[in-house]
Amino acid sequence: MSIHKKYVGSFFFSPSNFEFFSLSVQEFKLIVSFTDVSIEILQAHTIMLIQPGPKPETRTYSDYESVNECMEGVCRIYEEHLKRQNPNTPAITYDVSQLFDFIDQLSDLSCLVYQKGTNTYAPYNKDWIKEKIYVLLRRQANGPV
């Protein structure tokens, strides 16, 4: 028997976990509050910190009104990179794996996302950024995930 894991929030559940899984009203409210927090995070002020090259002088930052705007900003940076690499190409296309390779080759890329409840910014790494970009592009291509 194969076990397929499904990512739910920040927890992994497999079908075997659900054999004895039941939700009480309080647990359901907890799941709903996780969803509300996720929505709040996506709409939160976000600062992108980027260092394209090995030298500290290449460090810069940009700020955005939401996580999605920031992820679109990462895509725009890659698209500008492609335009510089291919100045005579009228239309440039790429797939998500090429974008992720570009992100991986950056010396540093991270985001600071405002947390309303604590009035602080939480840091997120390249893997989190790639996950958010994947969801964003999938939504743009197919509608809601």
Secondary structure, 3 states (H helix, E strand, C coil): CCCCCEEECCEEECHHHHHHCCCCHHHHHHHHHHHHHHHHHHCCCEEEEEECCCCHHHCEEEEECCHHHHHHHHHHHHHHHHHHHCCCCCCCCCCHHHHHHHHHHCCEEEEEEEECCCCEEEEECHHHHHHHHHHHHHHHHHCCC
